[in-house]
Amino acid sequence: KRWRFVDPRTFITVEIPAGFLFNGASIPRLAWSIIGVTPYDSRIIRAALVHDWLYSIKTLPRKLSDSVFKRVMTLEGRLSMASISIIHTAVRVGGREAYNKNRESKEFYRPDLIK
């Protein structure tokens, strides 16, 4: 079974196959304390799943993948816009290495966290 995200405004659709392994939200530790969110926080885990999938398949440019990440967090409405902006900025600043990385890595290991 696939997990699907559809943006109701842009109709961007992301389908993630069952069993895709990911590593949660790659948020710098400093940001954890500023916004009170950890990598497996239920308020961002779906956005992290979409983001990691987009980074792994690389069908969208990095900037657009990061924008989709922000959009999922916004649509879920579980964080303030200030927190979403901090997380998005952290991804924009620090995400290049992750985007360019080989996603066959063993670090992707928590599909059980998506409900």
Residue pairs with C-beta under 8 A, 6 or more apart in sequence:
1 18
2 15
2 16
2 17
2 18
3 15
3 16
3 18
3 49
3 114
4 13
4 14
4 15
4 16
5 13
5 14
5 16
5 46
5 50
5 72
6 12
6 13
6 14
7 13
7 68
7 71
7 75
8 75
10 71
12 68
12 71
14 50
14 53
14 54
14 68
16 49
16 50
16 53
18 111
19 111
20 49
20 52
20 53
20 56
20 108
20 111
21 108
21 109
21 110
21 111
22 48
22 49
22 52
22 53
22 56
22 108
22 109
22 110
22 111
23 39
23 52
23 107
23 108
23 109
23 110
24 39
24 40
24 45
24 48
24 110
24 113
25 37
25 39
25 40
25 41
25 44
25 45
25 47
25 48
25 51
25 87
26 39
26 48
26 91
26 94
26 95
26 98
27 37
27 38
27 39
27 44
27 87
27 90
28 90
28 94
31 37
31 86
31 87
31 90
32 38
34 86
35 79
35 83
35 86
35 87
36 83
37 43
37 44
37 79
37 83
37 87
39 48
40 110
40 113
42 78
43 73
43 76
43 78
43 79
44 73
44 78
44 79
44 87
45 113
45 114
46 72
46 76
46 114
47 69
47 70
47 72
47 73
47 76
48 69
49 114
50 68
50 69
50 72
51 65
51 66
51 68
51 69
51 72
51 91
52 103
52 108
54 60
54 65
54 68
54 69
55 62
55 65
55 95
55 98
55 99
55 103
56 103
56 108
58 99
60 68
62 95
62 96
62 99
63 92
65 99
66 88
66 91
66 92
66 95
69 88
69 91
70 84
70 87
70 88
73 79
73 84
73 87
73 88
74 81
74 84
79 87
